[in-house]
Amino acid sequence: MKSPTHLLTSPKNKNLIFKINYHSVNKITKKLDQESYIREEKEIFNGSEPEILKYLQTLVCFTNYLGGIILTKKVIDKNHFKSFFDAATLEDKINSYIEPPIDGIIAVSKFNKGQGVKIKIEKSSRSPHFYKDDGYFKNLKNKKIFIFQRGTIGVRRSGKNDIFNSHDFESIFKGKFSEIFKSIQEVIVKQPIDALIKNIDNLKSISTEAVYYKHDSANPNAMPVKYLLDTEPFDNINEELKASVKSWKTNGTLPSEILIAKAYLGADKIKDKEIIKLLLFSSIEKSVPFCLWASKTKKSDLKSAIKDFVKKDIHPHSKEALKLNIFMPYKFSKSVFESAKNSRLFSIKKFIDKIEKVDLQNKKLELIKKILYPGDSGTTKDAEGLKKIVNDFINSNKNQRGIIKSRWRILDLLLFGEKLLK
């Protein structure tokens, strides 16, 4: 009689081995993938602020999706069973960060011989819930570290917490309408007219009025829906920039370099102060030429922005702000350069050393050009040339942009720097 080992290693049975392995692995992988959406396991809970925010974030992501379970094997401080791992307490904490409030049941129980805790949350019929407040903690350097941000919507994706995208909104929007029209169909066949009117009221409760989230708290069936306009192409650059301002104010997202460049080409038509402020801040943070936007900004606002950027002491933002500081009145610029000497960044200290060797009391554009771009001697004012360079930047790949950007900076300085000096 041949052994089981012989049967498995026999050439005739190689296909059998492959089929066994393939189907077994595929089944296990599929199961793990499905569980990752609705289940998360943690070894210990110490009770730190980051941990608490992470738990709240995960529960929100679960309830916005299919519901889910968090298993924690060991809770270090037993007091947390009452102070945090309590169904009512968890619900209050979650609702303090989201809108609308959850309506799913939260169940909390001990496991692992009473050392750990199991939290189960159901899918919410009011989803999607968006964060109405930032969830952050401060690290040892007193810097804010965000776990989730106001205005975003959490969702579970293959073992991790993520945020809603346009596809999620479209899916929910279509699903909700499908549910409502299905209920209307059932009403027409089976129910009296007053039930039909009630379902039509539910349909009215869906708001597509603006880019904000609406919810009728008096109606448990009402659902917040994000206006789907932002998933469609924008009609013009101003419309796209207005949306960018809202995104910046909501969750701190800055426009891309390409959008800044497109706005640069149409700068004559941009009058909105909030848009100009966003473009100035974005240009500084992304190291994109800023003289044009600075020339369209009040001196008092420029001074305030420079101080804030330098105080943050972050590379490259602070250094870019110090470049802008050169254009400011001597007394102000000198005080900012003095404060920047305390920077922890080597690049900032090196830049300050360079500035101290120059007499900035009688500032001229040519002097500033030599400070910022010492290797360039041949470039002159050329408005048409600037437009071509910006267009080239928009149409270039990432590898080419660095070279194009350096030429863009010099022309930006020559064409708009004079106004900054006035």
C-alpha positions in Angstrom: 0.0 0.0 0.0 1.3 3.4 -1.0 1.7 6.0 1.8 -0.3 9.3 1.8 3.1 11.1 1.3 3.7 9.1 -1.9 0.2 10.0 -3.2 0.8 13.7 -2.7 4.3 13.7 -4.2 3.4 11.4 -7.2 3.7 13.2 -10.6 0.2 12.1 -11.4 -1.2 14.0 -8.4 0.6 17.4 -8.9 -2.5 19.0 -10.2 -4.4 17.7 -7.2 -1.9 19.4 -4.9 -2.2 22.7 -6.8 -6.0 22.6 -6.6 -6.0 21.8 -2.9 -3.5 24.6 -2.1 -5.1 27.1 -4.4 -8.6 26.7 -3.1 -7.5 26.5 0.6 -5.4 29.6 0.3 -8.0 31.5 -1.7 -10.7 30.6 0.9 -8.5 31.7 3.8 -7.5 34.9 2.1 -11.1 35.8 1.2 -12.2 35.1 4.8 -9.4 37.3 6.2 -10.2 40.1 3.8 -13.8 40.1 4.7 -13.1 40.0 8.4 -10.7 43.0 8.1 -13.6 45.2 7.1 -15.7 44.3 10.2 -13.2 43.2 12.8 -10.1 44.7 14.5 -7.9 43.0 17.2 -5.7 44.9 19.6 -3.3 43.4 22.1 -3.5 46.0 24.9 -5.2 49.3 25.9 -3.1 51.7 28.0 -5.6 54.6 28.0 -3.6 57.2 26.1 -5.3 60.0 24.2 -4.1 58.7 20.8 -5.5 55.2 21.6 -8.9 56.7 22.7 -9.1 58.7 19.4 -8.2 55.6 17.4 -10.9 53.5 19.0 -13.5 56.3 18.3 -12.3 56.6 14.7 -12.6 52.9 14.1 -16.1 52.7 15.6 -17.2 55.6 13.4 -15.7 53.9 10.3 -17.5 50.6 11.3 -20.9 52.2 11.8 -20.6 54.1 8.5 -19.9 50.8 6.7 -21.2 47.4 7.8 -20.8 47.6 11.6 -18.0 45.8 13.3 -16.1 44.5 16.3 -13.0 45.6 18.2 -11.4 42.9 20.4 -8.8 44.1 22.9 -7.0 41.3 24.7 -5.9 43.2 27.8 -6.9 46.5 29.4 -4.0 47.7 31.6 -6.0 49.9 33.9 -9.2 48.3 35.1 -10.8 51.7 35.8 -11.1 52.1 32.0 -13.8 49.4 32.0 -16.1 52.0 33.7 -14.5 55.3 32.4 -14.3 54.4 28.7 -15.4 50.8 27.9 -19.1 51.5 28.7 -21.7 51.5 26.0 -23.3 54.8 27.1 -20.0 56.5 27.5 -18.7 55.3 24.1 -21.9 56.5 22.4 -21.5 60.0 24.1 -17.9 60.3 23.1 -18.5 59.3 19.5 -21.5 61.6 19.2 -19.4 64.5 20.6 -17.3 64.3 17.4 -19.8 63.4 14.7 -23.0 64.6 13.1 -25.7 63.3 12.9 -25.6 61.2 16.1 -25.4 57.4 15.6 -28.5 55.3 16.0 -26.8 51.9 16.0 -26.5 49.8 19.2 -23.2 49.6 20.9 -22.6 46.4 22.9 -19.6 46.1 25.3 -18.5 42.9 27.1 -15.5 41.5 28.8 -13.5 38.6 27.4 -10.2 36.8 27.8 -11.0 35.9 31.4 -12.1 39.4 32.2 -8.8 41.0 31.1 -9.9 42.3 27.7 -13.0 43.9 26.2 -15.1 43.3 23.1 -17.0 46.3 21.5 -19.6 45.7 18.9 -21.3 48.4 16.9 -24.0 48.1 14.3 -24.3 49.8 11.0 -26.1 53.1 11.3 -29.2 53.8 9.2 -28.2 57.5 9.5 -24.8 57.1 7.8 -22.7 58.6 6.6 -21.7 60.4 9.8 -19.1 63.2 9.3 -16.7 64.5 11.9 -17.9 67.9 13.2 -14.7 68.4 15.3 -11.0 67.6 14.8 -9.7 64.6 16.7 -6.1 65.3 17.6 -3.5 65.0 20.4 -0.3 67.0 21.1 3.0 65.2 20.9 6.1 65.9 23.1 7.0 68.8 20.9 3.5 70.3 21.4 2.6 69.6 17.8 -0.9 68.6 16.9 -1.2 65.1 15.5 -4.5 64.5 13.8 -6.3 61.1 13.9 -9.3 62.5 12.0 -10.3 65.9 10.8 -13.4 68.0 10.8 -15.5 67.8 7.7 -14.3 64.3 6.6 -16.3 61.1 6.8 -14.7 57.9 8.0 -15.2 54.5 6.3 -13.7 51.0 6.7 -11.6 49.7 3.8 -9.8 46.3 3.9 -8.4 46.4 7.4 -7.8 50.2 7.8 -9.7 53.4 8.5 -10.1 55.6 5.5 -12.3 58.6 4.4 -15.2 58.8 2.0 -14.6 59.5 -1.7 -16.9 60.5 -4.5 -17.7 56.9 -5.3 -18.9 56.2 -1.7 -21.2 59.2 -1.9 -22.6 58.2 -5.2 -23.2 54.7 -4.0 -25.0 55.8 -0.9 -27.0 58.4 -2.8 -28.2 55.9 -5.3 -28.9 53.3 -2.6 -31.0 55.7 -0.6 -33.1 56.6 -3.6 -33.5 53.0 -4.4 -34.8 52.2 -0.9 -37.3 55.1 -1.0 -38.7 54.3 -4.4 -39.0 50.6 -3.4 -41.0 51.6 -0.4 -43.2 53.9 -2.6 -43.8 51.0 -4.9 -44.8 48.8 -2.0 -47.1 51.5 -0.6 -48.9 51.9 -3.9 -49.7 48.2 -4.0 -50.3 47.4 -0.4 -50.9 50.6 1.7 -53.2 53.6 2.0 -52.5 57.1 0.7 -51.3 58.5 4.0 -48.4 56.0 4.1 -47.4 57.2 0.5 -47.3 60.8 1.7 -45.1 59.8 4.6 -42.6 58.2 2.2 -42.6 61.2 0.0 -41.7 63.3 3.0 -38.7 61.0 3.6 -37.7 61.7 0.0 -37.8 65.4 0.6 -35.6 65.0 3.7 -32.6 64.2 1.4 -30.8 67.4 0.9 -28.7 68.2 -2.2 -28.7 71.9 -1.5 -25.0 72.7 -1.0 -21.6 71.3 -0.3 -22.4 71.1 3.4 -24.1 68.2 5.2 -27.7 68.5 6.2 -29.7 66.4 8.6 -33.2 66.8 10.0 -32.8 65.7 13.6 -36.5 65.5 14.1 -36.8 62.8 11.5 -34.8 59.6 12.2 -35.1 58.5 8.6 -33.5 61.6 7.2 -30.1 61.2 5.8 -27.2 63.6 5.2 -26.1 63.6 1.6 -23.1 65.5 0.1 -24.0 67.4 -3.0 -22.7 65.5 -5.9 -21.6 68.6 -7.8 -18.1 68.1 -6.6 -17.8 64.8 -8.4 -18.4 66.5 -11.7 -16.0 68.7 -13.7 -15.9 72.4 -12.7 -17.3 75.0 -15.1 -14.3 77.4 -14.5 -11.2 77.9 -12.5 -13.0 80.2 -10.0 -15.5 77.5 -9.2 -12.7 75.0 -8.6 -10.8 77.5 -6.4 -13.9 78.3 -4.3 -14.3 74.5 -3.7 -10.6 74.4 -2.7 -11.1 77.2 -0.2 -13.9 75.2 1.5 -11.7 72.1 1.5 -8.8 74.1 3.0 -11.0 75.6 5.8 -12.7 72.2 6.4 -9.7 69.8 6.6 -6.6 71.8 5.7 -6.2 70.3 2.2 -4.2 72.6 -0.1 -4.7 72.8 -3.9 -2.2 71.0 -6.1 0.8 72.7 -7.8 -1.1 72.3 -11.1 -4.2 74.1 -9.8 -2.0 76.9 -8.5 -0.3 77.2 -11.9 -3.7 77.3 -13.7 -4.9 80.1 -11.3 -1.6 81.9 -11.9 -2.4 82.2 -15.6 -5.9 83.6 -14.9 -4.8 85.8 -11.9 -6.2 89.0 -13.5 -9.7 87.6 -13.0 -9.2 86.4 -9.4 -10.4 89.1 -7.0 -11.7 87.0 -4.0 -9.5 87.7 -1.0 -10.0 84.2 0.5 -8.9 82.6 -2.8 -5.8 84.9 -3.0 -5.0 84.0 0.6 -5.2 80.3 -0.1 -3.0 80.6 -3.2 -0.4 82.6 -1.3 -0.3 80.1 1.6 -0.3 77.2 -0.8 2.6 78.7 -2.8 4.6 79.1 0.3 3.9 75.6 1.6 4.6 74.0 -1.8 7.5 76.2 -2.8 5.7 77.6 -5.8 6.5 81.2 -6.9 4.6 83.6 -4.6 5.3 87.2 -5.7 2.2 87.5 -7.8 -0.1 86.5 -4.9 1.8 88.5 -2.4 1.5 91.6 -4.6 -2.3 91.2 -4.4 -2.3 90.9 -0.6 -2.4 93.7 2.0 1.0 94.4 3.7 -0.6 93.8 7.2 -1.8 90.3 6.1 1.6 89.5 4.6 3.4 90.4 7.8 1.0 88.3 9.8 1.5 85.3 7.5 5.3 85.6 7.5 5.3 85.7 11.3 3.1 82.6 11.5 5.2 80.6 9.0 8.5 81.5 10.6 7.2 80.7 14.1 6.2 77.2 13.0 9.8 76.6 12.0 9.0 73.9 9.4 11.0 73.2 6.3 10.5 74.4 3.6 7.6 76.7 4.6 9.6 78.9 7.0 12.4 79.4 4.5 10.0 80.4 1.8 8.4 82.9 4.2 11.8 84.4 5.0 12.3 84.9 1.3 9.1 86.9 1.2 10.3 88.7 4.3 13.1 90.3 2.3 10.5 92.4 0.5 9.0 93.8 3.7 9.9 97.2 5.3 13.3 97.1 6.9 12.3 97.4 10.5 9.8 94.6 10.3 12.0 92.3 8.2 15.0 92.8 10.5 13.0 91.7 13.6 11.7 88.6 11.8 15.2 87.6 10.7 16.4 88.1 14.3 13.7 85.8 15.6 14.5 83.2 13.0 18.1 82.9 14.3 16.6 80.6 17.0 15.5 78.1 14.4 16.4 74.4 14.8 16.7 74.0 11.1 20.2 74.2 9.5 18.8 75.5 6.2 17.2 78.5 8.0 20.4 79.3 9.9 22.4 79.2 6.7 20.0 81.5 5.0 20.1 84.0 7.9 23.9 84.0 7.8 23.6 84.9 4.1 21.1 87.7 4.7 23.2 89.3 7.5 26.0 90.0 5.0 23.7 92.1 2.9 22.5 95.7 3.5 18.8 95.5 3.3 18.1 99.1 4.3 18.0 100.3 0.6 16.3 97.3 -1.1 16.4 97.1 -4.8 14.9 94.3 -7.0 18.2 93.5 -8.5 19.7 93.1 -5.0 16.9 90.7 -4.0 17.4 88.7 -7.2 21.1 88.3 -6.4 20.3 87.1 -2.9 17.6 84.6 -4.0 19.0 83.5 -7.4 22.7 84.3 -7.4 23.5 82.0 -10.4 21.1 83.8 -12.8 22.3 86.9 -14.7 20.6 86.8 -18.1 16.9 86.7 -17.3 14.8 89.8 -18.0 11.2 90.8 -17.7 9.1 88.9 -20.2 5.3 88.5 -19.5 4.8 86.3 -22.6 7.8 84.1 -21.6 6.3 83.7 -18.1 3.0 82.5 -19.5 4.8 79.9 -21.6 6.8 78.7 -18.7 3.7 78.3 -16.5 2.0 76.4 -19.4 5.1 74.2 -19.7 4.9 73.5 -16.0 1.3 72.4 -16.2 2.0 70.1 -19.1 5.3 68.7 -17.8 6.0 65.5 -15.8 7.3 65.5 -12.2 11.0 65.1 -13.3 10.8 68.3 -15.5 8.9 70.5 -13.0 11.9 71.3 -10.8 13.9 72.9 -13.7 10.8 74.8 -15.0 9.9 76.0 -11.6 13.3 77.7 -11.1 12.8 79.8 -14.2 9.2 80.5 -13.2 10.5 81.9 -9.8 12.9 84.3 -11.4 10.3 85.8 -13.8 7.7 85.9 -11.0 10.2 88.0 -9.0 11.1 90.3 -11.9 7.4 91.0 -13.0 5.7 91.3 -9.6 8.5 91.9 -7.0 8.6 95.7 -7.7 5.1 96.1 -6.5 6.0 94.2 -3.3 8.7 96.8 -2.5 6.3 99.8 -2.7 
